[in-house]
Amino acid sequence: MREGDDVFASVHATPANVLVNGTPTAWRLGLTVADVLRERGTDDEWVATAVNTRFVPRAARLDTPLWPDDRLVVFSAVVGG
């Protein structure tokens, strides 16, 4: 062991992911719903989002963090009846 080694890091640690529409996506500290939409090239104006089955309003996406194993669903809103 050397100075600066992380004594809590596991040798067998697996990368952390969030599920975006069922697809594993790399997680990083500070990742938000808005980040995922931007990185996927998704037009923020034309989709609805939910994290772990809870609706996330457009205005809250920038401030909604994602954590390992969260489930983000991005879908087209349907209007009409």
Number of C-alpha atoms within 10 A of each C-alpha: 6 6 6 6 8 9 9 6 8 8 6 6 7 7 10 14 18 20 19 19 12 10 11 13 16 14 19 14 10 11 18 19 23 21 16 19 17 12 8 9 9 13 9 14 8 11 15 16 21 16 18 13 11 11 13 18 12 15 9 13 18 13 13 17 16 24 16 16 15 16 21 23 20 18 12 10 9 9 5 3 3
